[in-house]
């Protein structure tokens, strides 16, 4: 039961981390390597609003999510659009701006263990004999609510349907009057907002550090590669596979082997099924 409960929490955390990255790639076919930086930016912004400006917790969260959403859209509008269609340049440009954001925080001295966000609800509860804190239960609730909200948005709103259309058939969507660059800006803004939501609910479990941004980027890429880029079901499948594998590895082998297991899953996926578990991209042999 302990492995099941904490494996579920770990899986939802990974799904939250990867959802924004998956949304951006699914719509614009752009791998946003600034994803981890936007995640940690939301955490630092929330801390600054809460502790330096005296804004209440809820207000700090909303402000930080709005700010990273605007920054995400601006990254595409003023930078990535210049290198659109050149995959290597897109990766380098987004990675460069992500590193610049994170290293700026390091340069300004945000490397102390004092930078922490308080939990939404203090205390813990016992479930089937397993003691778990309320923050982790909130993470599960927020993760499930976010996935449901994204499904409703993409299936029952005009903007969401346009995002689905451009992801499924770019040329047919353009003939219908859908502007790809505009949808890409919306996708980057929404993906950044999702990174911000993930940050404000996950970071209360630990310290806000620059290194966390790099780890979040690695985890998001791992989930999307294993589950399948461009597939929401694949993101969930990859998150649950990695989440439970990490818990089992820590319990039976050792916590320091967790990253090795993640890398092994990535390598095996790329060898055996390059499109991922539920990916819709062409398989390697079809491309050849």
LOFIMAR-793242 format. One record per residue (C-alpha): y negated, x negated, z negated; chain. Coordinates in nm, 2 decimals, padded with zeros to 4 digits, always signed. Example, Ala and Ser with C-alpha at 12.3 -4.5 7.8 and 13.67 -1.06 7.14 Angstrom:
// LOFIMAR-793242
<<+00.45; -01.23; -00.78>; "A">;
<<+00.11; -01.37; -00.71>; "A">;
// end
This chain:
// LOFIMAR-793242
<<+00.00; +00.00; +00.00>; "A">;
<<-00.24; -00.29; -00.08>; "A">;
<<-00.17; -00.44; +00.27>; "A">;
<<-00.21; -00.10; +00.44>; "A">;
<<-00.55; -00.01; +00.27>; "A">;
<<-00.71; -00.35; +00.31>; "A">;
<<-00.56; -00.38; +00.66>; "A">;
<<-00.73; -00.05; +00.75>; "A">;
<<-01.06; -00.17; +00.61>; "A">;
<<-01.04; -00.50; +00.79>; "A">;
<<-00.95; -00.32; +01.12>; "A">;
<<-01.25; -00.09; +01.09>; "A">;
<<-01.48; -00.38; +01.02>; "A">;
<<-01.36; -00.56; +01.33>; "A">;
<<-01.41; -00.24; +01.53>; "A">;
<<-01.76; -00.21; +01.40>; "A">;
<<-01.84; -00.57; +01.49>; "A">;
<<-01.70; -00.53; +01.85>; "A">;
<<-01.83; -00.19; +01.94>; "A">;
<<-02.18; -00.31; +02.05>; "A">;
<<-02.04; -00.60; +02.25>; "A">;
<<-01.79; -00.36; +02.42>; "A">;
<<-02.05; -00.10; +02.50>; "A">;
<<-02.28; -00.35; +02.67>; "A">;
<<-02.00; -00.50; +02.88>; "A">;
<<-01.85; -00.16; +02.97>; "A">;
<<-02.18; -00.03; +03.11>; "A">;
<<-02.35; -00.34; +03.26>; "A">;
<<-02.06; -00.58; +03.29>; "A">;
<<-02.27; -00.83; +03.09>; "A">;
<<-02.11; -01.04; +02.81>; "A">;
<<-02.39; -01.04; +02.55>; "A">;
<<-02.34; -01.36; +02.37>; "A">;
<<-02.65; -01.29; +02.15>; "A">;
<<-02.45; -01.02; +01.98>; "A">;
<<-02.38; -01.22; +01.67>; "A">;
<<-02.74; -01.32; +01.64>; "A">;
<<-02.86; -00.96; +01.66>; "A">;
<<-02.60; -00.88; +01.39>; "A">;
<<-02.73; -01.14; +01.15>; "A">;
<<-03.10; -01.06; +01.24>; "A">;
<<-03.04; -00.70; +01.13>; "A">;
<<-02.91; -00.83; +00.79>; "A">;
<<-03.20; -01.07; +00.74>; "A">;
<<-03.46; -00.81; +00.84>; "A">;
<<-03.31; -00.56; +00.60>; "A">;
<<-03.32; -00.82; +00.32>; "A">;
<<-03.68; -00.91; +00.40>; "A">;
<<-03.80; -00.55; +00.41>; "A">;
<<-03.62; -00.47; +00.09>; "A">;
<<-03.71; -00.78; -00.12>; "A">;
<<-04.04; -00.91; +00.03>; "A">;
<<-04.21; -00.60; +00.15>; "A">;
<<-04.08; -00.36; -00.12>; "A">;
<<-03.96; -00.09; +00.13>; "A">;
<<-03.68; +00.13; +00.00>; "A">;
<<-03.32; +00.06; +00.11>; "A">;
<<-03.28; +00.34; +00.35>; "A">;
<<-03.62; +00.27; +00.51>; "A">;
<<-03.53; -00.10; +00.54>; "A">;
<<-03.21; -00.02; +00.71>; "A">;
<<-03.37; +00.21; +00.97>; "A">;
<<-03.65; -00.04; +01.04>; "A">;
<<-03.41; -00.33; +01.09>; "A">;
<<-03.19; -00.12; +01.33>; "A">;
<<-03.49; -00.01; +01.53>; "A">;
<<-03.62; -00.37; +01.55>; "A">;
<<-03.29; -00.52; +01.67>; "A">;
<<-03.25; -00.23; +01.92>; "A">;
<<-03.59; -00.31; +02.07>; "A">;
<<-03.51; -00.68; +02.08>; "A">;
<<-03.18; -00.62; +02.25>; "A">;
<<-03.35; -00.41; +02.52>; "A">;
<<-03.62; -00.67; +02.56>; "A">;
<<-03.36; -00.95; +02.60>; "A">;
<<-03.23; -00.78; +02.91>; "A">;
<<-03.57; -00.66; +03.05>; "A">;
<<-03.74; -01.00; +03.03>; "A">;
<<-03.46; -01.25; +03.04>; "A">;
<<-03.11; -01.14; +03.16>; "A">;
<<-03.24; -00.94; +03.45>; "A">;
<<-03.36; -01.27; +03.60>; "A">;
<<-03.01; -01.40; +03.61>; "A">;
<<-02.83; -01.07; +03.69>; "A">;
<<-02.53; -01.12; +03.91>; "A">;
<<-02.47; -01.48; +03.81>; "A">;
<<-02.20; -01.46; +03.53>; "A">;
<<-02.23; -01.82; +03.42>; "A">;
<<-02.61; -01.80; +03.39>; "A">;
<<-02.59; -01.46; +03.21>; "A">;
<<-02.35; -01.61; +02.95>; "A">;
<<-02.56; -01.93; +02.91>; "A">;
<<-02.89; -01.73; +02.88>; "A">;
<<-02.76; -01.48; +02.62>; "A">;
<<-02.59; -01.76; +02.42>; "A">;
<<-02.90; -01.97; +02.42>; "A">;
<<-03.12; -01.69; +02.29>; "A">;
<<-02.86; -01.61; +02.03>; "A">;
<<-02.84; -01.97; +01.91>; "A">;
<<-03.22; -01.98; +01.90>; "A">;
<<-03.24; -01.68; +01.68>; "A">;
<<-02.98; -01.80; +01.43>; "A">;
<<-03.10; -02.15; +01.42>; "A">;
<<-03.46; -02.03; +01.36>; "A">;
<<-03.33; -01.87; +01.04>; "A">;
<<-03.16; -02.19; +00.94>; "A">;
<<-03.49; -02.38; +01.02>; "A">;
<<-03.69; -02.14; +00.80>; "A">;
<<-03.45; -02.21; +00.51>; "A">;
<<-03.25; -01.89; +00.51>; "A">;
<<-02.93; -02.07; +00.41>; "A">;
<<-02.91; -01.99; +00.04>; "A">;
<<-02.64; -01.78; -00.13>; "A">;
<<-02.92; -01.57; -00.28>; "A">;
<<-02.96; -01.36; +00.04>; "A">;
<<-02.74; -01.06; -00.02>; "A">;
<<-02.77; -00.69; +00.04>; "A">;
<<-02.68; -00.45; -00.25>; "A">;
<<-02.38; -00.21; -00.20>; "A">;
<<-02.47; +00.15; -00.11>; "A">;
<<-02.27; +00.27; -00.41>; "A">;
<<-02.16; +00.05; -00.70>; "A">;
<<-01.82; +00.06; -00.86>; "A">;
<<-01.47; +00.11; -00.74>; "A">;
<<-01.19; +00.36; -00.73>; "A">;
<<-00.81; +00.35; -00.75>; "A">;
<<-00.61; +00.48; -00.45>; "A">;
<<-00.23; +00.49; -00.49>; "A">;
<<-00.26; +00.21; -00.75>; "A">;
<<-00.48; +00.00; -00.53>; "A">;
<<-00.84; -00.07; -00.66>; "A">;
<<-01.09; -00.06; -00.38>; "A">;
<<-01.47; -00.07; -00.41>; "A">;
<<-01.68; +00.22; -00.27>; "A">;
<<-01.85; +00.00; -00.02>; "A">;
<<-01.53; -00.06; +00.17>; "A">;
<<-01.46; +00.32; +00.17>; "A">;
<<-01.81; +00.37; +00.31>; "A">;
<<-01.73; +00.12; +00.58>; "A">;
<<-01.43; +00.33; +00.69>; "A">;
<<-01.64; +00.65; +00.69>; "A">;
<<-01.92; +00.49; +00.88>; "A">;
<<-01.68; +00.34; +01.14>; "A">;
<<-01.50; +00.67; +01.20>; "A">;
<<-01.84; +00.86; +01.22>; "A">;
<<-01.98; +00.60; +01.46>; "A">;
<<-01.68; +00.62; +01.70>; "A">;
<<-01.70; +01.00; +01.70>; "A">;
<<-02.07; +01.00; +01.76>; "A">;
<<-02.04; +00.75; +02.05>; "A">;
<<-01.77; +00.98; +02.21>; "A">;
<<-01.99; +01.28; +02.17>; "A">;
<<-02.29; +01.09; +02.31>; "A">;
<<-02.11; +00.96; +02.61>; "A">;
<<-01.94; +01.29; +02.69>; "A">;
<<-02.21; +01.55; +02.61>; "A">;
<<-02.55; +01.40; +02.67>; "A">;
<<-02.73; +01.33; +03.00>; "A">;
<<-02.80; +00.96; +02.90>; "A">;
<<-02.45; +00.91; +02.78>; "A">;
<<-02.30; +01.06; +03.10>; "A">;
<<-02.52; +00.83; +03.31>; "A">;
<<-02.39; +00.53; +03.11>; "A">;
<<-02.03; +00.64; +03.19>; "A">;
<<-02.12; +00.70; +03.55>; "A">;
<<-02.27; +00.35; +03.60>; "A">;
<<-01.97; +00.20; +03.42>; "A">;
<<-01.72; +00.38; +03.64>; "A">;
<<-01.88; +00.34; +03.99>; "A">;
<<-02.21; +00.16; +04.01>; "A">;
<<-02.27; +00.23; +04.38>; "A">;
<<-02.19; +00.60; +04.36>; "A">;
<<-02.42; +00.63; +04.06>; "A">;
<<-02.70; +00.46; +04.24>; "A">;
<<-02.67; +00.71; +04.52>; "A">;
<<-02.70; +00.99; +04.26>; "A">;
<<-03.03; +00.85; +04.14>; "A">;
<<-02.91; +00.65; +03.84>; "A">;
<<-03.11; +00.33; +03.80>; "A">;
<<-02.87; +00.04; +03.69>; "A">;
<<-03.13; -00.18; +03.54>; "A">;
<<-03.26; +00.11; +03.32>; "A">;
<<-02.91; +00.20; +03.20>; "A">;
<<-02.85; -00.17; +03.13>; "A">;
<<-03.16; -00.18; +02.91>; "A">;
<<-03.04; +00.13; +02.73>; "A">;
<<-02.69; -00.02; +02.69>; "A">;
<<-02.84; -00.35; +02.55>; "A">;
<<-03.06; -00.15; +02.31>; "A">;
<<-02.77; +00.07; +02.19>; "A">;
<<-02.53; -00.22; +02.17>; "A">;
<<-02.78; -00.41; +01.95>; "A">;
<<-02.83; -00.10; +01.74>; "A">;
<<-02.45; -00.08; +01.69>; "A">;
<<-02.46; -00.45; +01.58>; "A">;
<<-02.73; -00.36; +01.33>; "A">;
<<-02.53; -00.07; +01.19>; "A">;
<<-02.23; -00.29; +01.15>; "A">;
<<-02.44; -00.55; +00.97>; "A">;
<<-02.60; -00.33; +00.71>; "A">;
<<-02.27; -00.17; +00.61>; "A">;
<<-02.06; -00.49; +00.62>; "A">;
<<-02.29; -00.75; +00.48>; "A">;
<<-02.31; -00.60; +00.13>; "A">;
<<-01.95; -00.74; +00.10>; "A">;
<<-02.08; -01.10; +00.11>; "A">;
<<-02.38; -01.33; +00.16>; "A">;
<<-02.61; -01.32; +00.47>; "A">;
<<-02.56; -01.66; +00.63>; "A">;
<<-02.62; -01.81; +00.98>; "A">;
<<-02.26; -01.89; +01.02>; "A">;
<<-02.17; -01.53; +00.98>; "A">;
<<-02.34; -01.46; +01.32>; "A">;
<<-02.12; -01.71; +01.49>; "A">;
<<-01.80; -01.56; +01.33>; "A">;
<<-01.90; -01.21; +01.43>; "A">;
<<-01.95; -01.32; +01.79>; "A">;
<<-01.60; -01.48; +01.79>; "A">;
<<-01.44; -01.17; +01.63>; "A">;
<<-01.61; -00.94; +01.88>; "A">;
<<-01.49; -01.14; +02.17>; "A">;
<<-01.14; -01.17; +02.03>; "A">;
<<-01.11; -00.79; +01.98>; "A">;
<<-01.24; -00.71; +02.33>; "A">;
<<-01.02; -00.97; +02.50>; "A">;
<<-00.71; -00.85; +02.32>; "A">;
<<-00.78; -00.48; +02.35>; "A">;
<<-00.93; -00.49; +02.70>; "A">;
<<-01.29; -00.53; +02.81>; "A">;
<<-01.44; -00.20; +02.91>; "A">;
<<-01.20; +00.02; +02.71>; "A">;
<<-01.29; +00.20; +02.39>; "A">;
<<-00.93; +00.27; +02.31>; "A">;
<<-00.86; -00.10; +02.37>; "A">;
<<-01.13; -00.20; +02.12>; "A">;
<<-00.96; +00.02; +01.86>; "A">;
<<-00.62; -00.12; +01.95>; "A">;
<<-00.74; -00.48; +01.94>; "A">;
<<-00.93; -00.43; +01.61>; "A">;
<<-00.62; -00.28; +01.44>; "A">;
<<-00.39; -00.54; +01.57>; "A">;
<<-00.61; -00.83; +01.46>; "A">;
<<-00.71; -00.65; +01.13>; "A">;
<<-00.35; -00.60; +01.01>; "A">;
<<-00.23; -00.94; +01.15>; "A">;
<<-00.50; -01.11; +00.94>; "A">;
<<-00.40; -00.93; +00.62>; "A">;
<<-00.03; -01.01; +00.68>; "A">;
<<-00.11; -01.37; +00.76>; "A">;
<<-00.32; -01.41; +00.44>; "A">;
<<-00.05; -01.24; +00.23>; "A">;
<<+00.26; -01.42; +00.36>; "A">;
<<+00.14; -01.75; +00.51>; "A">;
<<-00.20; -01.83; +00.38>; "A">;
<<-00.57; -01.73; +00.44>; "A">;
<<-00.65; -02.05; +00.62>; "A">;
<<-00.41; -01.96; +00.90>; "A">;
<<-00.60; -01.64; +00.99>; "A">;
<<-00.81; -01.80; +01.26>; "A">;
<<-00.51; -01.97; +01.41>; "A">;
<<-00.34; -01.63; +01.44>; "A">;
<<-00.65; -01.49; +01.62>; "A">;
<<-00.66; -01.77; +01.87>; "A">;
<<-00.28; -01.74; +01.93>; "A">;
<<-00.33; -01.36; +02.01>; "A">;
<<-00.61; -01.45; +02.25>; "A">;
<<-00.40; -01.71; +02.43>; "A">;
<<-00.10; -01.49; +02.46>; "A">;
<<-00.31; -01.20; +02.59>; "A">;
<<-00.46; -01.41; +02.86>; "A">;
<<-00.12; -01.54; +02.96>; "A">;
<<+00.08; -01.22; +02.95>; "A">;
<<-00.18; -00.95; +03.02>; "A">;
<<-00.52; -01.09; +03.12>; "A">;
<<-00.68; -00.74; +03.13>; "A">;
<<-00.59; -00.68; +02.76>; "A">;
<<-00.37; -00.42; +02.60>; "A">;
<<-00.56; -00.12; +02.75>; "A">;
<<-00.80; -00.29; +02.98>; "A">;
<<-00.88; -00.14; +03.32>; "A">;
<<-00.97; -00.46; +03.50>; "A">;
<<-00.74; -00.60; +03.77>; "A">;
<<-00.45; -00.81; +03.66>; "A">;
<<-00.44; -01.18; +03.74>; "A">;
<<-00.18; -01.14; +04.01>; "A">;
<<-00.38; -00.86; +04.18>; "A">;
<<-00.69; -01.08; +04.19>; "A">;
<<-00.49; -01.36; +04.34>; "A">;
// end
